[in-house]
């Protein structure tokens, strides 16, 4: 796919966009059939973050009223994994705030929790723990984590507009270390922060070079108290154009529609599958409410799609 083809997608109005959605849908079905997988996350450590990411309500710079608490105990995290599996989630992710989980006691607690989930819960375990080193990543793999999530967030050329307390290269190095440790990697970003179409293409190129196994697509939900509170929402059409562009560029990778789904796509949310998405995050997000899993299961049933089976293998 050339940049000119990518750019053209974002210039299409509805009559011209339908054939693109049709092609994206065919590519999704060719790779994933009619199955859609659910991902559920838990905010295992909330707030108290030293980083200045412009979009995030947990940032040290944000003036937001959110829950703030240290790492949850093992029982609560395992219970959340059990609820996720019961709701039909194929994947469950432990997500923590902060630059990275580097405290030895917190690392040990997460490793013990991962082992407990592997023994007791039929769900594939993921982790999103920030910037961490290769030793801990290998320990996560041994404990039962199958996939490490670490977004680029945006293009290298735009990253300084998003965060200044760590670098784009810090994120790249963490992803590369996760791959070296034998983990699958889940690498995506957030759209609608002010980036250009060319910068979306730039990020897609970086994701491809990193060999991401799954690509989460988030749409900015401007939250009061964050630096991006003033940003307008993307239109539903532009969100669908983003999904379709990524499907055409990544025909064999999982595309997971995550944050901002409801507020951005509104009544057009069912078209994410026509645009090429094969997975979605259901349930609550980190500090905002999401959709109930039963509502998303009904959505799939109404569309004639199937929920992918849960497994911890």
Buried (B, 14 or more C-beta within 10 A) or exposed (E): EEEEEBBBBBEBEEEEBEEBBEBBBEBBBEBBEBBBBBBBBBBBBBBEBEBBBBBBBBBBBBEBEBEEEEBBEBEEBBBBBBBBBEBBBBBBBBBBBBBBBBEEEBBEBBBBBBBBBBEEBBBBBBBBBBBBEBEBBBBBBEBBBBBBBBBBBBBBBBBEBBBEBBBBEBBBBBBBBBBEBEBBBBBBBBBBBEBEBEBBBBBBBBBBEBEBBBBBBBBBBBBEEBBBBEBEBBBBBBBBBBBBBBBBBBBEBBBBBBBBBBBBBEEBBEBBBBBBBBBBBBBBBBBBEBBEBEEBBEBBEEBEBBBBEBEBE
